[in-house]
């Protein structure tokens, strides 16, 4: 088994790197691309290979294949810039947004064949532009552009037919697709109500679920996360900004908090039978770690760095029976650990603004197809050091945190990003 990621070096631009089963790091490609390197992006596992968008000298970004034998092959040569995006596996094929003259839906079959699947005029000069490809109920749902009313919901069925599913408002713009209770939930917008919560049932029915005008801008549901048989999200309120909401399995919607004038719950993450999030304590104007317990109680869990603007936890990631995150300290962002006893510990004190984040948290393309950067019982990070720049680090299962590889010597850094595991 091997892990793969993208990283930059001054000599070769951004290339594909291999993390071997002995944890050695090897630059795997030396493709000049368009003069800036191969630039591998959106690494996605399909059919015993990893597929990605990569640059070519002649026709810009095309589809590449990393085979099980570690060979790298340019798979397409379509137009002047195919630029594959949002690579998504469905129905024994890999689907993506690509362009020859306009942005359309493409299919990579399990036999390696490439087919432009749509020729929808979509928005003039742009095309269908399928984005946010999401598998639900034996179909692939996505947002596509239409000539008359902007972005709407589309369905690719298991017979591979494409259907425009909605015709709502001037730009419905579905966002935040989340599966819960045998339905697909998302935010959608109308001129009258602004962004509201919508439900797509498993029978294909579409229902506007809320009509909350919030502060006059709509409910604007954000950061939807499933926990304890409910869907939790941030929603706008008339009096105190973004607060925590609950959608119960009975379909009821409840405003759950009324904390300060803008709690702004974000980075909602399930760990240790609780939902943790970054929230604002407006009495002190600081961001701290909050806990939503299994019993529905909400607790401000930390009061750290109170003289420096608050902890401001970010990049919450579950690994090895702990929750890891970036937290702000007098030495800038450092790595913190929330243990399974719910204790919070500053784990690093490196440099002046270390800013550690899992390699998989920093994809330049499509994050939803990038698995967590766990390999060989470790979590792999990129982090910043003033003399090294952003380079590769390892968090071991024993809690050790180790600088692993100076891929681009000097202060410039290599910025390891994207992630796939093969084998």
Buried (B, 14 or more C-beta within 10 A) or exposed (E): EBBBBBBBBEEBBBBBBBBBEEBEBEBBBEBEBBEEBBBBBBBBBBBEBBBBBBBBEEBBBBBBBBEEEBEBEBBBEBBEBBBBBBBBBBBEBBBBBBBBEBBBBBBBEEEEEBEBBBEBBBBEEEBBBBBBBBBBBEBBBBBBBBEEBBBBBBBBEEEBEBEBBBEBBEBBBBBBBBBBBEBBBBBBBBEEBBBBBBBBEBEEEBEEBBEBBBBEEBBBBBBBBBBBEBBBBBBBBEEBBBBBBBBEEEEEBEBBBEBBBBBBBBBBBBBBEBBBBBBBBBEEEBBBBBBBEEEEEBEBBBEBBEEBEBBBBBBBBBBBEBBBBBBBBEBBBBBBBBEEEBEBEBBBEBBEBBBBBBBBBBBBBBEBBBBBBBBBEBBBBBBBBEEBBBBBBBBEEEEEBEBBBBBBBEEBBBBBBBBBBBE
